[in-house]
Amino acid sequence: MTLHPTLERVTARIIERSHATRKPYLDRMEAARIKGPARAHLSCSGQAHASAASGRDKDALTTGTAGNLGIVTAYNDMLSAHQPYERYPGMIRDAARAVGGTAQVAGGVPAMCDGVTQGEAGMELSLFSRDVIALAASVALSHNTFDAAVFLGVCDKIVPGLVIAAQAFGHLPAVFLPAGPMESGLANDEKAKVRQKFATGEVGRDALMAAEMGAYHGPGTCTFYGTANTNQMLMEFMGLHLPGASFVPPQGALRDALTAEGAKRALSLSALGNTYTPVSAILDERAFVNGMVGLNATGGSTNLLIHLIAMARAGGIILDWQDFSEISDVTPLLTRVYPNGLADVNHFHAAGGLGYLIGQLLAAGLLHPDTQTVAGVGLARYTAEPKLKNGELVWEDGAGISLNEKILRPASDPFQPTGGLKRMSGSMGTAVMKVSAVAPAHHVVEAPARVFADQGEVKTAFKAGELTGDVVVVVRFQGPKANGMPELHSLTPLLSILQGKGLKVALVTDGRMSGASGKVPAAIHVSPEAVDGGPIARVRDGDMVRVDATTGALDILAEGVDVRPNATADLSAGQSGTGRELFATFRNTVGSATAGACIFGD
């Protein structure tokens, strides 16, 4: 199938835009490849330090004849998605030994959960944790004693941070090893109903707690299609997972076999072998375009709009929001997974999953088919499914059809003809909206603004009964420079209640919403942010605001806005406590949301 002309045009534009930064990056990676790992060049003392605790692997490490695999892990046992990683280092070491190699845990990185910190002070560290993870993973690999790497991470900021670090060490091959989703529990829509009832006082905290525990009940990734599972999708579309690995459950022989095979594959791709395939060769401009297609075809998390830009920049590739918008315009929405539907990712996987989805998009000319991956050249490899046959891991052709078209549709008959994201722009600035879960009746909201400086003020106004009419809730001073750009997902239940009463409701903010944001239209990531003097700083209570997802308009319908003074806010309360004082440098140096909200350069 011929590549869609929009993908061809956008890719060519990205290549041209990135030339001045991509070439120097590739030159640096080539220089690092030529220099090679320092293991063989270390002093005797250095070699002794690097292998002192390696036991049976010490001889192989010190002779330098075997490939050495660096493990970077986000393991902790507080978070369900990362708890399965406790067993991985042992499996990886055994797999490396089986092919004559060695493996060492190079280092650990933090893994925080936005679900735990929603509405709390810790959420203001959430976005910055991505860049901390990139820094920590870089420290782990800085010993330069590794021939390849495997990265163990799943959730919101963890995978993007690890990808940024993998790009910094892009001369090394790398395989990302997922942990898989938890078993299905209480249905996500039932959990959402209980949250709304709690917000109105219809049920008590005991009922809320029972619902939450029923939904989040075991090891693995949360089963809704938020940022964590969007990350997993991207790693397949972009060629850093083994085919079909993303949504295999944590427990079971198939997951263990995929983990072992991922370790072996990483070593096989090193410069010591015949199929040297570094990260820098996999994550090219075409891979990022494929990632954008996957994001739109699945109605994925808006957080990835920021993260993909930051990940790409780490490899010298410059993406902008217009690229996402044009790709969204031609990418059909092929999935309905909560919050875009009632199914969870386990249902999606059973219906045909990523293999079916990739096959449909390839056949429609909506993916670059010839990208390099950890499985070899060609994305068609990712239409196959992993199976265990007589104890051996093999890949077989998928079903080729959707087993449930209420969850997964063919490209010829999509849920909607365009993707899940919409770029918004106008006199309020530039923003993005996740439209895949928003009913068409709510795509256009024109209503008076009610302006707040933080989400706590919104909750207070709601409880006081002040939000009784059509309203565009504007929450500003929530951008990366103001307070780290927290998610405002804790506003979802009360905004849903207002919408359920028949009111026209929208949210406009320079902060973020959860990757699980749903049916209330939300223009988020507004840029420039309020502390940078963006127009959002000049909106006043009562100004008519138009949020139009059909045309992409985001406008203040009031006279004289341009000559108003910018509003200010006392941000001092958010500068300390819960570690926030340690992140002042991040707030002072972070770039705009349009550039990935990254500390590594705007």
N, C-alpha and C positions, 0 to 999 in steps of 0.2 A: 504494500500500500504506500502511495506517495505521501510524504510528510506534508501535513497541513501547512498552507502558506503562511498563516499567522505564526506558527511555531518557527518556521524557517526565518521569517522576518525578525521576530523578537530575538531569536538566538543570534542572528547576524549582528543585530544592534548591540546586544550584550558583549559579544566578542570585540566589536569595534570600540565600545565604550571602555572596555577593560584592558585594552592592549597595553597601556602605559603602566599598569600595575601587575598584570598577569605575567608578562614576560620576565620581569625581574624576580618574581616569585619562583617561576619555573627554573630560572638560572640558579637561584639559591638552593633549590631542591637537588639539582644536578650536581652542584658543588658538594653538597652533603653526601650524596650517593657515592661520589668518587672518593671522598675521604673515608667513608665507611665507619662501622662501629669502632669505638675506641678500645674495646675489650682487649684486642691483641696488642695494643700500643700502650696500655696502662703500665705504670711502674709495678714492680713486684708487690709493693705495699698496696697499691690500688687494686690489683687483681685479687690479693688476699682479702681485702675488705669486701669486694664484690661477690666473693664465693664462700666466705667463711662459714655461713650457715646452710650451705647447699647440700650437705650430706652426700648422698650417692651421686649427685650431679656435679660434684666439685671437679672431678677429673675432666669431664666433658667441657666444663666452663673454662678451666684454666688452659686446656690445650687449644681452645678456640676453633676446633674442627666442626663442632655441632652448632646448628642454628639456635639462638637463644631468644625466647619469646617473652616480651614484657607484658605483664598483666596490669591494667589500670582498672581499679574496681570502685564502684559506688556502693559497695555493700554496707548496709546496716540492718539491724533486725527490728527497728521500730516501724519501718515503712514496708508495707506488704509487697510492693513491687520489687524491692531490692533484697528482701529476706532470702529468696532462693539463691542468691549469689554466694551465700555462706559456703556452699559445697563446691563451687566452681573451680577455685584454684587447684584443689586436689585432682579433679577430673582433667583439667588442662595440663597439669604436670604429667599425668599418666599418658595422655594423648601425645604430648611432645616426645616423651621417652619412646613411645611406640614407633616413632619415625626417626629416631636417632637424635632428637633435639632435647632442649631443656626449656624450662619456663620458670620465671620468677615473678612474684608480685612486685611490680615496680613502685606502686604507691596507691594510696586511696584518695578519693575526692569526696566532698560532702554531697549529700543528697537530701534536700529538704522537700517538704510536701506542701503545696499550696492549699490542699484540702484541710490540712491541720491549721494553717496560719490565716485562712480566710477571715477578714475582718479584724485581725490581730496585728500588733506592731511588727511581728516577724515577717508579715507579708511585704514590708518595705525593704527587706533584704532579698526577696525572692528573685527578681530579675537580675540583680547584681550577682547572685549566686552562680549564674551561668558563667560569668567572666572569672569568678573565683575558681570554679571548676576547671576552666581552661588553664588558668595559671597553675593550679595544683597538679593537673595532669602533665603539664610541661615540666614542672619540677621533677615529677616521677620519671619522666623519660630523659631528663637532662644528663643522667649519668652516661648516656650514649654507649651503653653496653648491649643493646638489643638489635636483633636483625629484623624483627617484626613485632607487632603489638596486637593485643586483643583488648577491647574496651567493653566493660560490663556496666551498663547503665540503661535506664528505661525512661524515666519520667521527665517532667516539664522542662527544666533548665539543664538537666544532666546530659542528655544526648547532644543538644546543641553545644554545650561547653566542651564535651569530649570531642566533637567534630572539629571545633575550632583548634583544639590542641593537636588533633590528628593532622590537621592542615599545617600547623607549625612544624610538625615532624613528617611532612608530606613525602619525604624520600623513603619512609618506611611503609611496607605493606601493613594493612590493619583490617581486622574483621570485627564487627560489632556483634556481640553475643547477647540476645534478648533473654528475658526470663519468662515471658508469657503472661496471659491474663488469668486472674483468679476465676474459679468456677462461678457460674451465674447464681446470683442470690435474689433478693427482693428486687422486683422490676424497677428500673430507674424512674419510670413515670409514677409508680406508686410512692416511691420515696419522695419525689418532688411534691406530690399532693400533701403528704404529711408535713413537709416543710412549710407549705403555704398555710395549712391549718394551724401550725404552731405560731406562725407570724401573726395570725388574727386572733390567737387565744382560744381556738376551738379545741385544741388538744394540749396536753401538758408535756413537760420535758421527758417524762417516762415514755410516752408514745413516740416522741421524736427519737429518743435514744434507741428504742427497739427497732425503729425503721432503719436508722443509720447502721446499726450493728447487723441487721439482716442484709443490707446491701454490701457492706465491707466486712467480709467474714473469714477471709483466708489469705494465704500467700498468693502473690501475683498482682498484676496491674488492675486498677479499677476497670470495670467492664464497659463503661460508657465511652463514647468516642470523643475524648478530650485531647489535651495536648500530649499526654503520654502515649496514647495509642496512635495519634497522628505521627509522632516521632517514629514509631515502629513501622508504619506504612512508608514513611520517607526513606528509611534505611533500606527497604527493599527496592523502591522505585529508583533510588540513587546508587544501588549496587554494593552496599556495605554489609548487608546481611546475606547469609546463605538463602537460596530460594525457599520460600514457604516457611521461614523460621519464625516470623513475627508473632503469630497467634497460636502457637502450640502451647498447651498448658504447662505450668512449671513442673508438675509431677509426672513421672512416667519415663519409660525407656526412650521414647522418641526424642524428648527434650534433651536427655543426657547424650544421646547419639549426635544430635545437632551441635551440642556444645563441644564435644570431642572433635567432631569433624571441622568445626570452625577453627579450633586451635591448629589442627593439622594443616588446614588450608592456608592459614596465615603464614606458617613456616614455609610452605611450598611456594609462596609468592615472593620470598625474600631474594636478595641478590645472590644468595648462595646456590639457588636453583636455576632452572632453565626458563621459568615463567615469571620473571621479576615484574611485579605489578604494584607500584607504590600508590599511596592515597592520591598523590598529585595527578596520577594518570586516570584515576577513576572520577574524581570530583572536578570535572571540567564544566564548561558552560552548558553543554548538553544535559549533563546529569542534573544541574540545578533547574533547567527548564522542565525536565521530566518530573522533578520534585514539585514544581509549581502546578503541573497538570494533575498530579496525584492529590495535592492539597485541594484543588477545586473539584475534582471528580468525586471526592469523598465528603465534601462539606466539612473539611478539617478545621482544626483550631486556628483562630486568628492570631494566637501567639506566634505561630510559625511564620507569619508575615514578617515579624521582627527578626526571628531567629534565622530564617533562611538568608536574609540580607547579611546578618552578622557572620554566619558560617561562610558564605560566599566571599566576603571581604577578606577573611583569613587566608584565602587562596588567591587573592588578587582579582577576584571577579566582582564586578559592580552591578548589583541589581537595584531596580527602583520599583515603586508601587505601580507605575504605569505598566511595567512588564506583567505584574500579577493581574492587573485589570484586563489587559488585552487577552491574556491566556484564559482568564475566567469567561470572557465573552464567547469563546469558541469551544470551551470544555463542557460537555454535558455532565450533569449530576447523576451518578449511577448508583448511589447507595443511600439507604435510609437507616442510619444507626443512631441511637439516642445520643444527643438531644434532637437529631433531625428525624427521628422515627422512634418506634417502640423497641426495636431489637437492640441487643448488645453485641459486642465484638465477637463473642463466641457463636452467636447466631449467624453473624456475617461470615465468619470463617467456615462454618458448616454449609452455608449456602453456596460457597464457591470461593469466597475470600479474595485475597490479593491476586492469586493466580488467574482467576477468571477476569478480574478487573483489568489487570495488565494486558491480558490477551485481547480484550475488547478494545482497549485504547490503542494498542498496536495496530489492530486491524483497521481502525478508523483513521490511522495516520496521525494520531495525537500524542505519540511518544517518539523520541529518537530511538530507533531500534538497535543501533550499532554501538552503544556505549560500552565502555570497559567496566566490568564488575569483578567482585571477588570470585565469582563462579566462572569467569571467562568472558569473552567478547559476545555481546548480544543480549538484549533484555528479554528475548523470547525464552531464555533459560528460566525466567521467573514466572512462567506460566505452568511450570511443573510443580508437583506436590511431593514432599518428602514422605517416604514410607519405610517401615522396618520389615524386611522380608528375610526370614530365617536368621534374625539377629543382625542383618546387614542393612546399612542405610542406603537407600536408593531413591531416585527421583523418577516419578512416572507422570504421564500426561494427566492433567486435571480432567474434570468431568466435561468441560467445554460448554456447559450450559449452567444457567443459574438454577439452583434447586429451590429458590424462594424469591420470586420477583417482587414481593412486597419489601424485600431487603436489598436486593441486588439485581440491577436491570441491565440489559444489553445496550450498547451505544446507540443502536437503531431505535430504541424505545426508552429514553431516559425519563427520570422523574421530572427533570426540567432541562431545557436545552442549554442553559448556561451554568457556570460553576457556582460554588458556594460563597465566594467573596465578592464584595463590591467596593471599588474605590470611590470615596466621597470627596467632593471639593466644592468650594464656594467661599462666600465672605466670612465663614467661620473658620476656614483653614482647610487642611487636608486630613482625611480620616479613612477608616475602613469599616465595613459592616459585614458581619456574617449573616447572609440572607437565606441560607439553605434551610434553616429551621423557622424562619419568619413567614407566617401566612401572607399571601398576596394582599389581603385586606389591610395589613398593617405596614405595607411597604412605603406608604406616604403618610407622614404625620406633620401637620402644621398646627402649632399650638403655642400658647404663651410659655415663656421660659420661667422656670423656678431655679435659681442659682444657689449652689452650695459650694463650700470650700473643702468638705470632706464627707465621706459616706455616713459618718455618725450623725451629721446634721440632717441628712435625708431620713434616716430612721426616726429621729426625734420628731421631724415634721409629720411623718406618716402616723406615728403613734398618737400625735396630737390632733389628728383628723384634719390636717391642713391641706392635704392633697385630694381634692374632691372633684376637680374638673379635668378636662384635657390638659396635658402638661408635657413639656419637654424638660426633663430633669437634667440640668447642666451641673456636672461635678468637675470642678477645675482645681488646679494646683495639685494634680495627681500624676504629673509627668515624671520622666526619669530624673531631671535635675531638681525637681521640687522635693520628691520623697521616694525616689526609686521606682515609680510607676507600678503601684500595687494593683492587683486584680480587685475588682469591685463586685465580685460574684455574690457577696452576701446581700446585695440589693435585689437580686433576681426574684426572690419570693414576693417581696412587697410590690415591685413593679408589675409582676404577673397578676397579683391580686387586683391592682388598679385596672389593668387591661381586661381582666375577667369581668369587671363591672361595666364593661362597654365603653370605657374611656379611651381616647387616643393618647397613647403614651410612648415616649421614646427617651432614650438616654444619650447624652452627648458628653464625652469626657476626654481629657488628655491622659487618662489612665488606661488600664486594661480591663477586659472582662475575662472570665474563665474560658478555657478552651471548651468548656461544656455550655457556654452561653447559648441561649435558646430562643424562645418565641418573641421576646420583646426586642424591637429594633434598637440597636445600640451602635451609634457612630463613635468609635473608640480610636485611641492612639492619635487624637487630634494634634496636629502640628501646624505651626509652632505651638509649643505648650505655653501655659499661662505665664510662667516665670520668665519666659523668653519674649514676652510682650505680644504673643499671638492674639488674634481677634477674640478668642474665647475669654480673654481677660477683660473684654469690654462689654460683654453681654450683661444685661440687667434684668432683674425680675420684671416680668410682664412683656418683654420684647417677644414679638412673634418670631418663631424659628421654624424653618422648613427642613425636614429630614426626608429626603426622597430617594429611596433605593432603586426606583425605576430609572431615573435620570442621573443619579449619583450626586444630586445637589445637596449641599449643606450650607444653608444661608440664614443670616440674621436679617429679618424683614423689618428693619427699623431705620429711621433717618439719623444721620449724624454719628453713626457708630465710629467712623474712622477718626473723628476728632475728640472722642471721649478719652479721658485719662484711663490708664490701665488700672484695674483693681489690684490690690495687694492682699497678702494673707500672712498672718503670723505663723511661720512654719517651725518656730523654735521647739515646740513640744515634740516634734518628730525627729529632732536632730540627735537624740540620745535615748538610752534605754534599749534593752534587747539587742545590744550590739550595734545600734545605729550610729553611735559616735565613731565607730571604727571605719565607717563607710563614707565619711565626709569627702575624702579624696575622690571616691567614685561619683558622688553627686556633683562635684565640681568639675569633673573632666568628661562625664558621659556625653555621648553624641545624641542627636535627635532620634526619635522613633523611626523616621524615614530612612535613617542610615543604620538602623539596627540597634539603637540604644546601647551602644557598646563603648567601653572605656578605651578600646584599642585604636581610636581614631575615627573622626566623623567624615 
